[in-house]
Amino acid sequence: MSSLNETNTTTSSPAELVERETGDKSYPIWLLVNPKHPAVRHNIWAPVLAEIQDKVYRDLRTRIDTTKLYTRKVVGDSRIIPNTLNWWGMELAKEIELFRGMVVDYQPKILITFGSFPFEFVRRVYEIYPEKGPKFWGTSNLGDEFGKALENFDITKTNRIPLLRRVVKSGRFIEDHNYYGENYFQYVGKKIAEKIIENKDSLDIWIK
């Protein structure tokens, strides 16, 4: 696999790219979603963003302008998404090379993924080993990786921040990870907001 400082040409048609992405690639915050689960933008990202905006406003008296937020489906064809019987074919290798070229070219500061497949995809884009199988990134492991991402946050690099694909209020994640009375959305939203606030002068994301 080629290194991260190499780029690759797209194998997708312009029509496919229009369908699978919205926003501006030059925007510092990117969202990477599984095309099989597009509802994460409403069910997960929307409440997390509300918590981020709340803390940002309380601390800075401004808000994040998300009109150019870049959102991308991790693959153009959901049929190539791997499962336990079909794991990481050649089509995905091409998608990895394509996305690797994009992050090299645009250098997003915050790259948020939702669920197991987008997170493992990004790990392979950045050649992080060992590679993991489709069921490794459950709630607990993704939660641990979220903590590591925030602890090691570095505005000079692309920070890969995993969020869960699904949160059920009665689920074990909330029961086992009740962060001093906060729910999942409050917790991750506040943590992401803290890093954004700390690096406010390095992020061109503010409503003017």
N, C-alpha and C positions, 0 to 999 in steps of 0.2 A: 504494500500500500504506500502511495506517495506521501510525502511529508506535508505538513499544514501550510508551508510557504509556497506550495505549488498551486496553480489554478487549473481549472478544467472548463471546457466549453460545454454549453448546455445541449442536451439531447432531446429537449422538449420543444414543442412548437409554441409560438407566441400565444395561440389560443389557450393551450393547456396552462401556460404560466399565468394568464389573466384569471383563469378560473381558480387557481390554487393559491393566489397571494393577493393581499390588499395592503395598502399603505406605501410608505417610502422606505427603501432599504437604507437610506442614510440616517434614519431615525435611530437613536441610540438603544431603544428597547425593542426587542423582537419577541414574538410569540410563535412557538412551533407546536402545531396540533396534529393529532392523529385524524386523518380524514374520516375514519369510521366513527369518531366521537366529536363532531363539530359543536355539540352543545356545551363543551367545556368553556367556551368563550362567554356563555351566559351563566352557566351553573357554577363555575369556579372563578374565572377571571373577573367577571363583573363584581362579585362581592369582595374579592381581594383588592381590586382597584379602588372600590369605594373606601375601604379601610386605609389604603395608601393615601388617597386624596384627603381624607379626613385628617390624618396625622400631618401631612405636608402643609395643609392649610393652617392647622393649629400652630405649627412651628414657624412657618415662613410667610403666612398670610398670602399665599399664592396657590395656584394649582398647576398640575401637569397638563400640558396640551397633548392629548392623545389622538388628535385628528390625523396625524401621520404615522401612528403606531403601525409597525410592520408585522403582519400576521401571515403565516405560511403553513400550508399543509405539508407535512413531512415528506410525503410522496405524492406523485400525481395520480397514481393508480392504486386504489386501496386493495386491489387483488394481490399485490406483491408484498403486502404486510405479512411478516412471518408469524407462524404459530409453531406448536411443538412438532408438527409433521413437516413443515416447510420452513427451514431456518436459513435466512440470509442468502438469497440467490444473487445471481449476477446483476439483475435489475436494481437491487438495493445498492450494490457496489457502485453503480453508475450514479445513483442518487447521492451517495456519500461524497463522491468526487465533485459533483455539481455543487453541493452545499458547502463543501470545504473551500471551493473557489470563492463562493459568495462571502463567507465570513472573513476570508483573507482580504478581499477587496474592500469590504465595508466596515469591518471591525466593530460590530455592535458591542456596547458596553454591558448590556444585560440581555441574556438569552434565556427565556423562560419556556420550559417544556411542561407538558401535561401528561402524566402517566408514564408507564414503563417503556413502551416502544419509542416515543420521541426522545426520551432520556438516553436510552441505550444507543440510539441512532447518533446522537450528538457525541457520546463517548467515543464512538467509532470514527466520527469525523475528526476528533482531536486525538485519535490513536491512543486511547486510554485502555490499558490492559489490567487484569485479564478481561476478555470479552465475556459478557454474561448472556444467559439464556432468557427466553421470553417470560419466564415466571419468577425470575430472581428479584425484580424490582417491585416488590409488594409495598404495602403501606409503610411498614417499619423501615425498610431499607431506603425508600425514597425520602422518608422523614429525616433519617440520619444524613443523607446526602444534602438535603436542604440546609441542615445545620452547618455542615462543613462548608458549603458554598458561601454562606453568609459570614462564617468565621474567617474565611480566607479571601474575602472580597477585596478586589484590587481594581481600581478604576482604570488602570493602564492596560488591562486585559479584558477579554470577553468573559464575563462571569456567567457560568451555566447554572441556572437555578431551577431545580425540579419542583413542580407542584403536583399534587394528586389529581387524578382524572375524575374521581368521584368522592364525595364526602357525604356520608349519611349521618345525620345528627345522632342517631342511636347506635352508630357503628363503634367498633372497638377503638378506632383511632381517637375519637373524642373522649371516650371513657378512659383510655390509657394515657392520653397526652393532654390532659386538662391543664393548660398552662396558666396556673394561678387564676382560674375563672374565665379565661379567654377561650373562644372556640377557634377552630382551625383558621377561618378567614381572618379573624382579628389578629391571631398570632403571626401568620405569615405576612399579612399586609403590613403590620407594624414593623416587622423585622426588615422587610424590603424597603419600606419608607425610611427607616433609620439610615440605611446605606445611601439612599438617594439624597437625603438631607445632608449627610456628611460630605457628599461629593457634588453638592448643588452647583458649584462654579465650574465643574467639568462636564456638565450635562446640559445640552441645548434642548430642553424639553419643556420650558416654562411658558405659560400663557403670557403674552406680552400686551 
